[in-house]
Amino acid sequence: MNNIVVKKSLGLSGKVRISGAKNAALPILAATLLCEGTSKIDEVPNLDDIQILCRLMECLGASVTHFGDCVTVQAESLKNHIAPYELVRKMRASFLVMGPLLARVGKTRISLPGGCPIGTRPVDLHLKGFAAMGADIHTGHGYVEAKAEKLRGAKVYLDFPSVGATENIMMAACLADGITTIENAATEPEIVDLANFLIGAGADVKGAGTDTIRICGVKKLRGTNHSVIPDRIEAGTFMIATAITHGDVCIDNVVPNHLKPLTAKLREMGVAIDEGEDIIHVNGTAKLKSADIKTLPFPGFPTDMQAPITTLMSVTDGTSLIVETIFENRFLHAAELNRMGANIKIDGRTAVVDGIKSLTGAQVKATDLRAGAALILAGLVAKGDTEIGDIGHIDRGYCDIVSKFRGIGAKVERKE
């Protein structure tokens, strides 16, 4: 098993280019199953989760080829409607093929995704939407089966603005008879990117990026070309890395509007940030101060940035308060940071972070994807070596993270 070893690396500087967003690429790749013809998707990050979804799509009958950060999908005919447990269990986003399969083939059998270290993420809202559109749904023995001769448009109200449910219902609605309206829909940038792909393929989608999305079904979608948006969470991680090391870094290939919640909070803490059209310049040389955050659906502060900013707060003067409203168990990183000397107290969904002068390197483990990023950030300012285990979590969401950090002066390496 590989580990990542981090040595103290103050004053990061230079330029880093951000990869395409995994959380946008996954639903877009699933949506290519709706298209008759060939779709070419650029800026797809080379990550394990992407590979797993591509293998699943091949099992369903699609032809998938990779060349660098470009993935080409030919889904003229789908020969299989069963998504096997062996693949779905590895990645929850595999459930996103359900909507396209129902719309295109009229039936699907897919393994129910398992739990997640950061908390439960049920699929009931996905199924509620499909049922409203006329699907006959049965669950049992760890699988969910759904059939519909032809989906029909419906009005679907989501009890929570779930990103996955919004995406799955959007995709299914594209080939349904009539108009589907999703109310209390998620508004994340990844939803807008999926809608742009679908529109390019011939779908009639309006309102993406607002809490009401209207989809008028069409007879078929065609293959199309699309470029995935930059990864706002990866960009945010490097913004915090610059701040915590008191560095000066230009972060290239970003959409500044997607980063507004984090940018506002870092400025509140004393970080200097200049925004260009597709670049952000971060200067963290000023003395930083504590702040409070509350995670919320977009455009609120993203839950995926909660663990990294916890690390920053742990070495910032004063006391910070963090309230996690999205996932019930997203403070697993706190125990690992405390092993490095941090002073973080957890009470349910609230964390109180008392800033200290410095952390100390230790052997720690990445309990989940964003916790792994938080520990890399901690290692950048800790005395001594920080050895991070279970880095498979990190590799699921960060493309070439070690080489990117090394490119701006960090002492980071991957070791057996």
Rosetta blueprint (number, residue, H / E / L):
1 M L
2 N L
3 N E
4 I E
5 V E
6 V E
7 K E
8 K L
9 S L
10 L L
11 G L
12 L L
13 S E
14 G E
15 K E
16 V E
17 R E
18 I L
19 S L
20 G E
21 A L
22 K H
23 N H
24 A H
25 A H
26 L H
27 P H
28 I H
29 L H
30 A H
31 A H
32 T H
33 L H
34 L H
35 C E
36 E E
37 G L
38 T E
39 S E
40 K E
41 I E
42 D E
43 E L
44 V L
45 P L
46 N L
47 L L
48 D H
49 D H
50 I H
51 Q H
52 I H
53 L H
54 C H
55 R H
56 L H
57 M H
58 E H
59 C H
60 L L
61 G L
62 A L
63 S E
64 V E
65 T E
66 H E
67 F E
68 G L
69 D L
70 C E
71 V E
72 T E
73 V E
74 Q E
75 A L
76 E L
77 S L
78 L L
79 K L
80 N L
81 H L
82 I E
83 A E
84 P L
85 Y H
86 E H
87 L H
88 V H
89 R L
90 K L
91 M L
92 R H
93 A H
94 S H
95 F H
96 L H
97 V H
98 M H
99 G H
100 P H
101 L H
102 L H
103 A H
104 R H
105 V L
106 G L
107 K E
108 T E
109 R E
110 I E
111 S E
112 L L
113 P L
114 G L
115 G L
116 C L
117 P L
118 I L
119 G L
120 T L
121 R L
122 P L
123 V L
124 D H
125 L H
126 H H
127 L H
128 K H
129 G H
130 F H
131 A H
132 A H
133 M L
134 G L
135 A L
136 D E
137 I E
138 H E
139 T E
140 G E
141 H L
142 G L
143 Y E
144 V E
145 E E
146 A E
147 K E
148 A L
149 E L
150 K L
151 L L
152 R E
153 G L
154 A L
155 K E
156 V E
157 Y E
158 L L
159 D L
160 F L
161 P L
162 S L
163 V H
164 G H
165 A H
166 T H
167 E H
168 N H
169 I H
170 M H
171 M H
172 A H
173 A H
174 C L
175 L L
176 A L
177 D E
178 G L
179 I E
180 T E
181 T E
182 I E
183 E E
184 N L
185 A L
186 A L
187 T L
188 E L
189 P H
190 E H
191 I H
192 V H
193 D H
194 L H
195 A H
196 N H
197 F H
198 L H
199 I H
200 G H
201 A L
202 G L
203 A L
204 D E
205 V E
206 K E
207 G L
208 A L
209 G L
210 T L
211 D L
212 T E
213 I E
214 R E
215 I E
216 C E
217 G L
218 V L
219 K L
220 K L
221 L E
222 R E
223 G L
224 T L
225 N E
226 H E
227 S E
228 V L
229 I L
230 P E
231 D L
232 R H
233 I H
234 E H
235 A H
236 G H
237 T H
238 F H
239 M H
240 I H
241 A H
242 T H
243 A H
244 I H
245 T L
246 H L
247 G L
248 D E
249 V E
250 C E
251 I E
252 D E
253 N L
254 V L
255 V L
256 P H
257 N H
258 H H
259 L H
260 K H
261 P H
262 L H
263 T H
264 A H
265 K H
266 L H
267 R H
268 E H
269 M H
270 G L
271 V L
272 A E
273 I E
274 D E
275 E E
276 G L
277 E L
278 D L
279 I E
280 I E
281 H E
282 V E
283 N E
284 G L
285 T L
286 A L
287 K L
288 L L
289 K E
290 S L
291 A L
292 D L
293 I E
294 K E
295 T E
296 L L
297 P L
298 F L
299 P L
300 G L
301 F E
302 P L
303 T H
304 D H
305 M H
306 Q H
307 A H
308 P H
309 I H
310 T H
311 T H
312 L H
313 M H
314 S H
315 V L
316 T L
317 D E
318 G L
319 T E
320 S E
321 L E
322 I E
323 V E
324 E L
325 T L
326 I L
327 F L
328 E L
329 N L
330 R L
331 F L
332 L H
333 H H
334 A H
335 A H
336 E H
337 L H
338 N H
339 R H
340 M L
341 G L
342 A L
343 N E
344 I E
345 K E
346 I E
347 D E
348 G L
349 R L
350 T E
351 A E
352 V E
353 V E
354 D E
355 G L
356 I L
357 K L
358 S L
359 L E
360 T E
361 G L
362 A L
363 Q E
364 V E
365 K E
366 A L
367 T L
368 D L
369 L H
370 R H
371 A H
372 G H
373 A H
374 A H
375 L H
376 I H
377 L H
378 A H
379 G H
380 L H
381 V H
382 A E
383 K E
384 G L
385 D L
386 T E
387 E E
388 I E
389 G E
390 D L
391 I L
392 G H
393 H H
394 I H
395 D H
396 R L
397 G L
398 Y L
399 C L
400 D L
401 I H
402 V H
403 S H
404 K H
405 F H
406 R H
407 G H
408 I L
409 G L
410 A L
411 K E
412 V E
413 E E
414 R E
415 K E
416 E L
